Amino acid sequence: MKPKLEELETIVRKRICSICDMRTVEGACGSSEPGQCSLLSLFPLVAEAVMATDGNTLEAYVDAIHENVCSVCIEQRLDGTCRQREARNCALDAYMPQIIDAIEEAFGRPLRLDRADTAPAR
């Protein structure tokens, strides 16, 4: 049975929020605007992009997410660059491999990433 979007988000929150650099000592989101987290505010598009990717490299997933998610994010400039990514303040970009792993595992799909790829291109 396929997990629902809400279940996927819960799985990703448990995996990513617990290691996020913005997390406080108490474990709460330390962002000045938690509702603006790129990962969570655009999560339906993130999940869709991951599930639609048939590549076996991290680059394929990164390309799909940049094309289908980042392209609609208010933080991305018209030329495709992003101040948040450049400043390493984008949770989606910072934790992309872990996000992809969590979504793939939730669907019971074998991980297809070449594990030599460890971080998204910035």
Secondary structure, 3 states (H helix, E strand, C coil): CCCCHHHHHHHHHHHHCCCCCCECCCCCECCCCHHHCHHHHCHHHHHHHHHCCCCCCHHHHHHHHHHHCHHHCCCECCCCCEHHHHCCCCHHHHCHHHHHHHHHHHCCCCCCCCCCCCCCCC
